[in-house]
Amino acid sequence: AQRYPKAEIYFHQDLDGVVSAIAMREYLEKYGIDVIASHVIQYGDKEFSVKKPSARGDVMPVLVDFAHGKPIFTIHTDHHDAQTGVEDAATQFKSARSNVETISGIISPSDIFPTGDVDLFRTVDSADFYRQGIKPEDVINFVFTLDKEKDIEKNKQAAGFALNKLILAYKNKPGFLEKLVTYSNPSIVSMFMKGKELANQMGFVGVEELQTNSEDYRERLKKFDKVEQKGKILVQYGIPSAFKPGSYDRYSSLEMYPDVEYFLMIWPMGLIQTSCN
């Protein structure tokens, strides 16, 4: 804190990256370090197109939830099984199902996110749905409304899944995730409400339209002739039309074939994506 009065955070382009960045922001600000900006980083082209930060001035570059380390970062926290680019750095990486649980519950002297929130982030990042009795329709849902007949944790779970869908729908929209990191409080409900507000301010379609697009896609998928179950493997070539935001979700296919063990998605541009159900 004496060396760096300010910081910029670079975070991975998914739910755990966003909440890890919020947790790191809160942690640094407890020590008087002003977080002046946040930036998305993603594997592939976007990783190398990021303008290299400099740690020589008074702004500390920080990287969270990313498996490719860079010597330009002063702090790098992550939870993946393997790392690259950190051979010449002091390392103490902790393997965990999410990065936020380490920042919020172990590094920070007091919890930043509520425990129930962290449990949900961990579940989403590791796709630990089946063991907890979570159905595909729960994961796919964009819309969250408070259900007074359900307990707090069930409502929080529904809000968390809706938040994750919102992030997936808008993660490639310039500035959306960065603003979500900057202006959200460390809680699922705050993030979801802020995400809806930002989408409206930035001229994106609302969650109700996203949900309609998702349901329309699921109906088209039922008539799609390039998806077939072969034993315990589901093979799909391409997808029905999914130009409208919020349409495609890999869990839509698994919802139709719940007893398969693997989903082999073949994209026409030459990419094969394998998912374990």
N, C-alpha and C positions, 0 to 999 in steps of 0.2 A: 504493500500500500504506500510505503514511503517512496518507492521507486516509480510507481505508476499511479498517478491520480485519476487516470481515465482508462477505459477498456473498450474493445470491440469484440463481439462474440460471433464466431462462425459455427453454424449448427447444421446437422444433417436434415434432409428434406422429408421428414416424416414426424409422426406424433411424438415419439421419444426424443427426437432432435429438438422439437419445439419446446417441450416441457423441460428438457435438460437445459436449454438456453434460458428459460425463465428462472429455473432454480439457480443457475450460475449467476444470472443477473442479480437476484435477491442476495445471494451469498456474497458477491463482490461488494454490493452496495452497503452491506452490514459493516464492511471495513472501510467505508468512505471512498470507495472507488466508483466513479461515475461511469456507468455504461452508456456510451454516447451513440452506439450503433450496433446493429446485428445484421448478419449476412447468411444467406443460404449457401450450402456447399453440397454437392452431389457427386457420386462416383461417375466417372466417364468424362465427357467433354467439359461439363460444368466445373468439375474439380480443377481443371487446368486453366480455365478461363477466368477464375477468380483472381482479382488483382492482389498481388502479394503484399501482405501487410508488413510494416516495419516495426520492430520492437526497439528501435534506437531512440525514438522520441519519448513523449510522455503518455503514449497510448499503448496499452498492453494487448496484444492479440491473443485470443483464447479460442480453442477449438473443442467442441463437445460432440459426443456420439458419432465419431467418425473413425474408421479403422485404418486410414492412411495418414500417418503423422507427417508433419513437416517441421524442419528445424526453425522455421520462422515464427512458430507459436511458442509463447512463454508457458502457457498452461494447456494441457491436452488431457481431457478425461474421456474414457470410453469403456465399453463392456464386452466387446466382441472377443471371440476366441483367439484371433490372431491379429497381429499388427504389422504394418510395413512403414518404413521411413522413420523408425524411432531407434535405430541401432546405436546412434551416438548420443542419445538422451538418457537422463535419469528416469527410470521407469518403475512404476508400481501399479500396473494395470490390474483391475479387479474384474474377474469374470462374473457377470450377472445377467439376468434376463432383460434388464433395462438400465440405461445410464442414469436416469433421473433418480432411481432408488439409492444409488451411491452418493450422488451429490446432495440430495435432500435429507437422507436419513443417516448417513455415515460421516461425510466430510463436514457438513454444516453442524455447528454446535447445537442447533435446535431444528426440528423438522420444518421444512419449507412448505411442502405439500402435505395435506392430511394423509394419514396412512391408507385410508380407503381409496383415495385417488391414485396413490402410487401402485397399489395392488391392481387397479384397473389398467394403468399404463403398462405394467409388467405383463398382464394378460394379453393386451393388444400387441405389444411388440414381439412377444414370443408365440402369438397365435394359440395360446393355451385355452381354447374354447371348449373342446369336447369334454375334457376332464371336469369342467365346471358346469356342464349341462347347458351351455350357451348354444342357441340355435342360429343357423345362417340368417334367418329373418331379423334376429336381433342385431347382428353385425352389419347388415346392409342398410338399416334404417337411418335416414337423414333427419327425421323429425323427432324432437324431444318436447314433450309436454309433461308437466308435473302430474303424477298419478297419486292422489292422496290415499288410495287403497294399498299402495306398495310402501315398503319401508324405505328409509333414506338411502341405504346402500343400493337397492334395486333402481331407484330413481337416478342415483349417481351413475350407475352402470349404463343405463339408457342414454344419459347425457354424454357419457364418455364415448360410446359407440357413434353417436350422432356427431360429436366433435371430430372423431377420427375420419368419418366420411366427409365432413366439411373440409378438413385439411387435404384429403386425397383429391377432392374435386377442384380445389383452388391452389394447390401447391405450386403449379406452374404459372400462376398469375403474378406478374411482377409486383413485389412489395407486400403481398398479402401476408405471408408467413412472418416477414420482418415486423410488420405492424402488430400482428398477433402477439409476437414475443415482447414487443415494446410496451404495449398498452394493457395486457391482460394481468390480472392478479393470479397468484398461484393456486388456482382451484379449477376443477373441471367445469363447474357451472359458469364461473366468470369467463373462462375461455370460450365456452360455447356461445354465450350471449354476446361477447365481444366479436367473435367470428361472424355471427349473423349481422351485427351492426356494421362491421367493416365491409362485408359483402354488399350490403345495401348502399353504403357510402361510395364504394368503388364501382357501382353499376353492374354487379354480377346478379345472376338469377338467385332467387331466394330458396330456402330449404324445401318449401312445399313443391316448387317446380322441379328441384333436383330429385325429390322423392317420386314425383310423377314420371320423370324420365327414367328412373331406375325401374319402376314397375312396368313401364312400357317395354323396356329392354328385356325384362324377364319373360314377358308374354311373347315377344318375338323369338326369344331363345327356345321356347317350347316347340316352335315350328322350324327351327334351324336344322338343316339336313347334313351339316358337317360336324356333328358331334355324335360320338358312339362309345358305348361301354364295351370294353373287351376284357372279360374276366373282372379283375379288381382294378383295372386301369381305365380311366376316362380319357379319350383322345378327342381333341377338338381342333379343327383347322379354321382359323379366322374367327370372326364374330359377326353377328347381325349388325346392322347399321347402329352406330353408337356415337354419332356426331354431337348429340345434345349432351351438355354437361351432366355428370352424375349417372350416366347410363351403365357403363361397363363395370362389373365387379366379378372377380373370379369365383366368389362364393355363390354367385347365381347359378353357375354350372353345377357346383357341388350340391346345391340345394335340390337340384333335379335328380341327382344320382347320389344319395347319401351313403350308400354302402360301398362305394369305391375307396380304394386305399391311396391311389395316386391320380393326379390330374395332369395330363400332358397337353399343354397348350402350344399349338404350332402357329406362330404368326407368319403371314405370307412374306414378310420382308426377309425371312430366313432366321428368325429367332425361335428357339424352343425353350419354353418355361415349364419347369416341373414343380408341382406342389404336392406335398404330402397332406392328405385329408385329415 
